[in-house]
């Protein structure tokens, strides 16, 4: 697929926007105020389901399972972290129950 950048336009370096996950992170606030972990990340980074499917390789049905607090594989966490430009440990820390993380 051709690049969507215009001629002469440079890609944005997203690493400058990285913010480590802690209790002051916007995702942590969303979770504290009632959002599920998966939707909190998705909404914080403004990803549609279609974009998330494309960037992670996860099926749309699997995204809905994760939204309903299904257990998540380490490989899925890594794919989500790459898409959002965060560390996998940030997503793991945001899980409501550490037992939701499956090592494979």
Phi and psi restraints in degrees (value plus and minus 20) as a CYANA .aco file:
   2 UNK   PHI     -86.9   -46.9
   2 UNK   PSI     133.6   173.6
   3 UNK   PHI     -85.0   -45.0
   3 UNK   PSI     127.9   167.9
   4 UNK   PHI    -113.0   -73.0
   4 UNK   PSI     -19.2    20.8
   5 UNK   PHI     -94.1   -54.1
   5 UNK   PSI     130.1   170.1
   6 UNK   PHI    -104.0   -64.0
   6 UNK   PSI     140.7   180.7
   7 UNK   PHI     -75.2   -35.2
   7 UNK   PSI     108.8   148.8
   8 UNK   PHI      64.1   104.1
   8 UNK   PSI     -29.5    10.5
   9 UNK   PHI    -101.1   -61.1
   9 UNK   PSI     117.1   157.1
  10 UNK   PHI    -118.5   -78.5
  10 UNK   PSI     126.6   166.6
  11 UNK   PHI     -86.9   -46.9
  11 UNK   PSI     131.2   171.2
  12 UNK   PHI     -99.9   -59.9
  12 UNK   PSI     112.6   152.6
  13 UNK   PHI    -103.2   -63.2
  13 UNK   PSI      80.5   120.5
  14 UNK   PHI     -94.4   -54.4
  14 UNK   PSI     -33.9     6.1
  15 UNK   PHI     -83.7   -43.7
  15 UNK   PSI     -45.2    -5.2
  16 UNK   PHI     -90.9   -50.9
  16 UNK   PSI     -34.9     5.1
  17 UNK   PHI    -117.4   -77.4
  17 UNK   PSI     -21.8    18.2
  18 UNK   PHI     -84.1   -44.1
  18 UNK   PSI     113.0   153.0
  19 UNK   PHI    -150.2  -110.2
  19 UNK   PSI      97.5   137.5
  20 UNK   PHI     -79.7   -39.7
  20 UNK   PSI     126.6   166.6
  21 UNK   PHI     -94.8   -54.8
  21 UNK   PSI     107.5   147.5
  22 UNK   PHI    -171.9  -131.9
  22 UNK   PSI    -191.8  -151.8
  23 UNK   PHI     -87.3   -47.3
  23 UNK   PSI     -35.4     4.6
  24 UNK   PHI    -116.5   -76.5
  24 UNK   PSI     -22.5    17.5
  25 UNK   PHI     -86.1   -46.1
  25 UNK   PSI     123.1   163.1
  26 UNK   PHI     -77.7   -37.7
  26 UNK   PSI     -52.7   -12.7
  27 UNK   PHI     -87.1   -47.1
  27 UNK   PSI     -60.9   -20.9
  28 UNK   PHI     -81.5   -41.5
  28 UNK   PSI     -61.1   -21.1
  29 UNK   PHI     -83.1   -43.1
  29 UNK   PSI     -64.2   -24.2
  30 UNK   PHI     -81.2   -41.2
  30 UNK   PSI     -60.7   -20.7
  31 UNK   PHI     -86.5   -46.5
  31 UNK   PSI     -63.3   -23.3
  32 UNK   PHI     -80.8   -40.8
  32 UNK   PSI     -50.3   -10.3
  33 UNK   PHI    -116.9   -76.9
  33 UNK   PSI      -6.4    33.6
  34 UNK   PHI      96.5   136.5
  34 UNK   PSI     -26.6    13.4
  35 UNK   PHI     -97.9   -57.9
  35 UNK   PSI     128.5   168.5
  36 UNK   PHI     -94.7   -54.7
  36 UNK   PSI     134.4   174.4
  37 UNK   PHI     -77.5   -37.5
  37 UNK   PSI     -63.1   -23.1
  38 UNK   PHI     -85.0   -45.0
  38 UNK   PSI     -68.2   -28.2
  39 UNK   PHI     -88.1   -48.1
  39 UNK   PSI     -51.8   -11.8
  40 UNK   PHI     -80.8   -40.8
  40 UNK   PSI     -64.2   -24.2
  41 UNK   PHI     -87.7   -47.7
  41 UNK   PSI     -65.4   -25.4
  42 UNK   PHI     -80.7   -40.7
  42 UNK   PSI     -65.2   -25.2
  43 UNK   PHI     -91.9   -51.9
  43 UNK   PSI     -56.0   -16.0
  44 UNK   PHI     -80.1   -40.1
  44 UNK   PSI     -58.8   -18.8
  45 UNK   PHI    -117.9   -77.9
  45 UNK   PSI     -18.0    22.0
  46 UNK   PHI      45.4    85.4
  46 UNK   PSI      15.9    55.9
  47 UNK   PHI    -113.3   -73.3
  47 UNK   PSI     109.9   149.9
  48 UNK   PHI     -96.3   -56.3
  48 UNK   PSI     144.5   184.5
  49 UNK   PHI     -79.1   -39.1
  49 UNK   PSI     -62.2   -22.2
  50 UNK   PHI     -81.7   -41.7
  50 UNK   PSI     -62.2   -22.2
  51 UNK   PHI     -87.6   -47.6
  51 UNK   PSI     -59.8   -19.8
  52 UNK   PHI     -85.9   -45.9
  52 UNK   PSI     -60.0   -20.0
  53 UNK   PHI     -80.4   -40.4
  53 UNK   PSI     -65.6   -25.6
  54 UNK   PHI     -85.4   -45.4
  54 UNK   PSI     -63.3   -23.3
  55 UNK   PHI    -100.4   -60.4
  55 UNK   PSI     -45.2    -5.2
  56 UNK   PHI    -124.1   -84.1
  56 UNK   PSI     -44.2    -4.2
  57 UNK   PHI      61.7   101.7
  57 UNK   PSI     -14.9    25.1
  58 UNK   PHI    -102.0   -62.0
  58 UNK   PSI     124.3   164.3
  59 UNK   PHI     -93.3   -53.3
  59 UNK   PSI     130.9   170.9
  60 UNK   PHI     -75.4   -35.4
  60 UNK   PSI     -59.7   -19.7
  61 UNK   PHI     -83.6   -43.6
  61 UNK   PSI     -54.4   -14.4
  62 UNK   PHI     -89.2   -49.2
  62 UNK   PSI     -55.5   -15.5
  63 UNK   PHI     -80.9   -40.9
  63 UNK   PSI     -61.8   -21.8
  64 UNK   PHI     -86.2   -46.2
  64 UNK   PSI     -56.5   -16.5
  65 UNK   PHI     -82.8   -42.8
  65 UNK   PSI     -63.6   -23.6
  66 UNK   PHI     -83.7   -43.7
  66 UNK   PSI     -55.8   -15.8
  67 UNK   PHI     -82.7   -42.7
  67 UNK   PSI     -48.4    -8.4
  68 UNK   PHI    -113.7   -73.7
  68 UNK   PSI       0.9    40.9
  69 UNK   PHI      46.8    86.8
  69 UNK   PSI      14.1    54.1
  70 UNK   PHI     -89.5   -49.5
  70 UNK   PSI     133.6   173.6
  71 UNK   PHI     -77.0   -37.0
  71 UNK   PSI     126.3   166.3
  72 UNK   PHI    -138.9   -98.9
  72 UNK   PSI     116.0   156.0
  73 UNK   PHI     -99.9   -59.9
  73 UNK   PSI     131.4   171.4
  74 UNK   PHI     -75.7   -35.7
  74 UNK   PSI     -60.4   -20.4
  75 UNK   PHI     -84.3   -44.3
  75 UNK   PSI     -55.2   -15.2
  76 UNK   PHI     -89.0   -49.0
  76 UNK   PSI     -59.6   -19.6
  77 UNK   PHI     -81.4   -41.4
  77 UNK   PSI     -62.7   -22.7
  78 UNK   PHI     -84.3   -44.3
  78 UNK   PSI     -60.0   -20.0
  79 UNK   PHI     -85.3   -45.3
  79 UNK   PSI     -62.8   -22.8
  80 UNK   PHI     -84.8   -44.8
  80 UNK   PSI     -63.1   -23.1
  81 UNK   PHI     -81.8   -41.8
  81 UNK   PSI     -61.0   -21.0
  82 UNK   PHI     -83.2   -43.2
  82 UNK   PSI     -63.5   -23.5
  83 UNK   PHI     -82.7   -42.7
  83 UNK   PSI     -60.9   -20.9
  84 UNK   PHI    -104.0   -64.0
  84 UNK   PSI     -32.8     7.2
  85 UNK   PHI      55.1    95.1
  85 UNK   PSI      13.4    53.4
  86 UNK   PHI    -143.0  -103.0
  86 UNK   PSI     156.9   196.9
  87 UNK   PHI    -106.9   -66.9
  87 UNK   PSI     125.3   165.3
  88 UNK   PHI     -75.3   -35.3
  88 UNK   PSI     -54.5   -14.5
  89 UNK   PHI     -82.4   -42.4
  89 UNK   PSI     -48.9    -8.9
  90 UNK   PHI     -83.6   -43.6
  90 UNK   PSI     -65.7   -25.7
  91 UNK   PHI     -88.0   -48.0
  91 UNK   PSI     -62.4   -22.4
  92 UNK   PHI     -80.5   -40.5
  92 UNK   PSI     -62.0   -22.0
  93 UNK   PHI     -83.0   -43.0
  93 UNK   PSI     -49.9    -9.9
  94 UNK   PHI    -101.5   -61.5
  94 UNK   PSI     -30.2     9.8
  95 UNK   PHI     -82.5   -42.5
  95 UNK   PSI     116.7   156.7
  96 UNK   PHI     -88.1   -48.1
  96 UNK   PSI     -43.6    -3.6
  97 UNK   PHI    -162.7  -122.7
  97 UNK   PSI     100.8   140.8
  98 UNK   PHI     -77.1   -37.1
  98 UNK   PSI     -42.8    -2.8
  99 UNK   PHI     -88.5   -48.5
  99 UNK   PSI     -33.6     6.4
 100 UNK   PHI     -90.4   -50.4
 100 UNK   PSI     -40.6    -0.6
 101 UNK   PHI    -105.2   -65.2
 101 UNK   PSI     101.2   141.2
 102 UNK   PHI    -125.7   -85.7
 102 UNK   PSI     113.4   153.4
 103 UNK   PHI     -97.4   -57.4
 103 UNK   PSI     -29.7    10.3
